[in-house]
């Protein structure tokens, strides 16, 4: 083993038995485990966040399969690289099986044309595709490829899994076993926590800590909380603001506002801010919730939310976080009604799908002389001329008379 290679690479598992985590897909009773062990793999898309083990799983497959294994990275590869891999696979002199496993890292970075180039070879079995992506493949990968592949969702590793990997790295000779390292378990667990399920980050941080800390007089490298803190980046955002988790987080934020949970709303707001989300985007979501979810139960919520959006635009970050928090708490703690939201949706459905008739003549405009003689505006009753500024008269077209769109609920004033 080349000890000049990064620790994360050196600690990559060689077999399924060495692989740590992802029991929901690699337990011994799971289909993916059985197909890898039997070398009967079909095309798969490995989808998960950075550092969860997608590339490591591909390396395990490369070590266990009888098929030619080719790896390319979608960032640097093109159609020519795909064609070369396929031609090598079809050369039965060099590759008796006539098939290859083609691992494409960051497959979501391939454009449609590049992904289309794979399709006929995946379809006829020449290529067994393993695609790895951090993005939602249902959005980023060709639908035809998706339909011919099994999508496998990998989760962030839990802290116990990362702890196990770090302990192995400290002991194994291909890891850091050649060093005399003193580090307490509680310090190691802090590293597990701050890594947010990314074992690569944890290993890289541990390696930096070991390589940059001087030995004491006894030849021991002492890794303390303070040493580790200097070697670890600030706790990573749980999601990329352009990635799939962006949509999960904003969905959770909106649902927390709607569900009247101010603590959850503030939590998801904080995650979004920490990830660098545009504060105006967050402000707009609060405005929408104030109208859609609070509505007529507290019309002032829309005024507050709109004022907050204007203030966020004027003030900017970091102070805008306070304004966003106040507006989010106000909306979350307000009574809720979606009566207006339902009303406009019902009306839109009717006008799009029904013959709704004509505007009644008495409420039509008569801007030109002579139009009243044709019936325009004739018989209109001006409500302010009546007690209570109200008079009953027909406003809906004849064909829609009696239709109810706005139906008050128990929270409407």
N, C-alpha and C positions, 0 to 999 in steps of 0.2 A: 504493500500500500504506500503510495506517494504521500508523505506527511506534509508536503508543501501545498496540497490541495485543501480547500476549505473544510473545516470540521464537519459541516453539514453534509458535504459530499461523502466524506470518509465514513460517516455514520449511517449512510443509506443502507437499508436492509437488503440482504442478498436473496433471502427466501421469504415465503409467506410466514414461516414460523418466526422470523426475525421482525416482521412488520408489527408496529405498535399502533393500536387505535383502530377506528373505523370498524368496530365489531358488527355494526348494523349491516355492513355489506361484505365483511370478510370473516364473519364467524364460520366455523366449520360446517354449519348446516345451511349456509347461504349459497345461492346459485353462482355468484361470482367466484367465491373460493373454490367451489367444485370444478367450475370450467377452467380456471387457471391450473389447478392441480392436474386435471385430466388433459391439459393442453388442447382444449376444444373451444377456445375463445372465439366469439363472434365480435363484430365491430362494437366499440363502446365509446361513449363520451364521458370523460371524468370531469365533473363540475364541482368546484369548491374554492374556498378562499386561499390566498397565498399561504404556503407553509403547512398545508393540511395533509400532504403526502401523495399528491397526484403523480409527480415525476418519480418519486420513490416506488410507487406501485408499478409504474411502467418499467422501471429497472428490474424489479422482481420478475415481471413477465419475461423480460429479455433474457434473464438468467435461467428460466425454466422451460422456455419453448424450444421446439425443434425447428421452427420456422425462422427464416432470415428476419432479423430485427433491424429496422432502419429508423433513425431518429432525425427529424428536422424541426427547425424552429420557424414558425410562421412569420416572425419579425424579419428574418433575413432570407428566407427561402422564397422561391418563385415556382412557376409552372414547370420550368426546366428541371428543378430538383425533384419534383413529383414524377416527371416522366423518366428521369434517370433511375429513381427507386423502382419504378414499375418495370422498366426494361431489365434491370438486374434481377428482379423477382421472376420474370418470365424466362430468364436464361437457365434452362434446366441443367445445363452442364455445370454451372456454378451453384445453382440452387435447385436441387433435385425435386423439391416439393412443388416448385412452380408458384409458390405463394410467398407473401411476406407480411409481417406485422409492421405497419407504418405508424410510428408514434409522431404526432404533430403537436408540439407544445404551443400553447397560445393560439389554438386553431381559430378562435374568434377574430384574429387579425388577418386571416385570409379573406380576400374579397369574394364576391359571388362567382366570378369567373374561375378563380383558383379552386374554390370548393367544388364547382361543377366538374372540373377536370378529374376529380377523384371518383365521381359518381359511378361511371361504367365499370371501374375496376373493383369498387366495393360491391357492386351489384353482381358481378360475375365471379366473385370470390378470390380474385388475384390478390387483392389487398384486404387484410384485416385491419381496420382503422382503429387506432386508439388516439382520440383527441383529448387534449387537456385544456380547460378554460376556467378562468375566474368569472366569466360573464355568463348570464343566463343563456344556455344554448338554444332555447326555444325562440329567443330573439335574435341571436347572433350567428347561428349555424343554419345552413341550407336545410329547408324542411325535408327535402328528399334524402339528405344524409341522416337527418334525425330519425326519419321513418325506418331506416335500415340499420339503426344502431340502438344499443341499450344505453339510456342516459343514467349515469350513476352519480348520485349526489354525495359528496364527501363533506363532512362537518368539521369545524375547527376542533383541534384536539383538546380534550379536557386536561386540566392541570395535572392529574395523576399520570396520564400518558406522557406528557412532556417531562414530568419529574423522572419517570422511568428511563426515558431516552437520555436525559442529562446524567443520571447516575451511571448508565452504561458508558457514556462518553468519558466520564472521569476514570473509569476502570480499564476500558479496553485499550490495548496497545495501538490500535489504529485510530483511537480517539486521543485522549489526553493522559492515558495511563502511564506514559513515560515520565510525566511530571509528578513531583511531590506536592500535591495540592491539598490545602486545608480550607474547607468551606462547609459551614453548618447547613443542615437540611432546611432550616427556616429561611436562610438566605437564598438557597436554591429554589425554594417554593415561592419566594417573592419574585424571582425571575420568571417562574412559570406563570404567575398571575399577570405580570406586566406584558407578557408576550401575546396575550389575547388569542390563544389557540394556534399560534404560528411557531412551530417547532424550529423552523429555520432561523427565525429571529432569536430564539432562546439559545440555540447552539452558537450562532455568530457572536452573540453578546458574551457568552461564557468564554469562547475562544479569545476574544479581544481582552477580556479581563485577565486571563491566564498569561497571555503573551506580553502584556504591557505592565505586569506587576513584578517588581524585583523580588528575588528570593531573600529571606531573612538569613541570619548567620548560620542557621542549621540547614539551609538549602530548601526551605519550605516556602511555597507561594501561598500567602494568606489572602483569601478572597473574602472581604467583609461586605456588609451592606453598602458602605460608602464607596468602596472600590467598584462594586457592581453598578451602582447608580451612575457613576461616571461613564460606564461602558454601554449603558442601555439607553436607547432613544426614549424620549417622552412616550408615555403609553399611547399606542397606535389607535387611530380612529377605527372603530369597529367596521365601518363601511367606507367605500370609495364613493364620493358624491356623484360619480358618473356610472357607478356599477349597479348591479342588480339589487344589492342591499340598500342602496339609496331609496328605492321604491318601497322596500319592506319597512324601512324606518319612517318614511313620511306617511305611509299607510297607518303605521302604529300611532304616529302623532295625531293624525286626523281622527282615528277611531277613539283615541283617548279623550280628545276634545268632545267628541260626540257622546262618549260614554260617561261624561261628567267626572273624570278622574284627573284632578289637577296635578297630582304627583307624577303620574305616568306621562302626562302631557309635557311637564317640565323636564322629565328624564329624556324623552325622545327629542325634545327641543335642544337639550344640551348635547346629545349625541350628534345632532345635525350641525350645530354650531362648531363643535370640536372637529368635525370632518371637513369644515370649510364651506358648508352650504351657504348659498347666497341668501343674506338676511331678507332681501325683498321677496324672494320666493317663499320663505317661511311666513312673512307678513301677509302675502296674498292668500296663503292657505288658511290663515286665521280669519281673514275677511270672508272667505268662502264659507267657512264653518259657521261664522256668525250669522250668515244669511240662511244657509241650507239647514243647519241643525238647531240654531237658537230661534231664528225667525221671529214670528209674532209673539212668542212667549216672553221675549225681552228685546224689542226693536232697538233699544239703546246699544245692544251688543255690536250691531253693525256700525254705529257711529263711533264707538270706542275702537273697534278693529280698524276702521278706515283712518281714524286719527293716528293710531299707532303706526300704520303703514306709512303715512306721510312723515311722521316723526323719525321712523327708521331711515327713510330716504334722506332726510335732512341731517341727522346726527351721525349715522354710520357706526361701524363697529370700533371699539368693543362695547361702547355704551348702549348700542342698539339692543344688546342682549337683554337689558333691563326692561326696555319697552316691549320687546317680544314676550318676555316672561309675564309682564303685567296683563297684556292683552290675552295671552293664552290662558292664564288663570281665570280672567273674567269670563271668557267664553266657556271654559270647562265648568265653571261653577254656576252658570246661568241655567234657568229652566230651559227645557228643550221643546221645540215644536217644528215639524217639517211640513206643516199644512200648506205653506206658500209654495214650497218645493214640489209637493205632490200636485198642487193646483195647476202650476204652469206645465208640468209634464202631462197631465190629463188633457189640458187644452191643446197643447202641441200635437198630441196624438190624434185628437179630433180634427184639427184643421189640416193635418197631413193625410188623413184617411177617409174623411166623410165629406159629403155635400152639405156644408153648414149654412147655405142660404145667403141672403143679402142683408146688408145693414138696414135696419128699419128706417123708413123715410123720415120719421119725425126727429131722428137724432142725426140725420145727415147734415152736412154743411151746405149753406146756400150763399156762396161768396159773390155770385153774379146776379144782377137784377133780372128778374123773371123766373129764377129757379124755384122760388117759393110757389109760383103758380103751377109748377109741375109736381108739387107735393113735398119738395125738399124743406125740411125744418118745420113743416106744418104740424101743429098739435104738440109741439115740444113744451113740456112743463119745466120751468126754471125752478130747481129745488129751493133756492134761497127765498123764493116768494111764499114759501109755505112754512107752517109751524115746525119748529125743530130742524128747519133747513132740509126737509126730506119730503118727497112725494113719491108714491108708488106709480111706476110706469114701466113699459117694456123697453129693455135695452138689448137683449139678445135677439138675433135673427129669429124669424118665425120657426124655422126648422130646429132651433136649439132651445126654445123656450122650456124652462123647467130644469135645464141641465145645471148640476152643481159641480163646481170646480174647487172652490175654497170651502173646505169643511173644517170648521173649528174643532180643535181637540181640547182636552181638559186643561192644557197649559196656556191656551191662547186667551189674551185679555178680551 
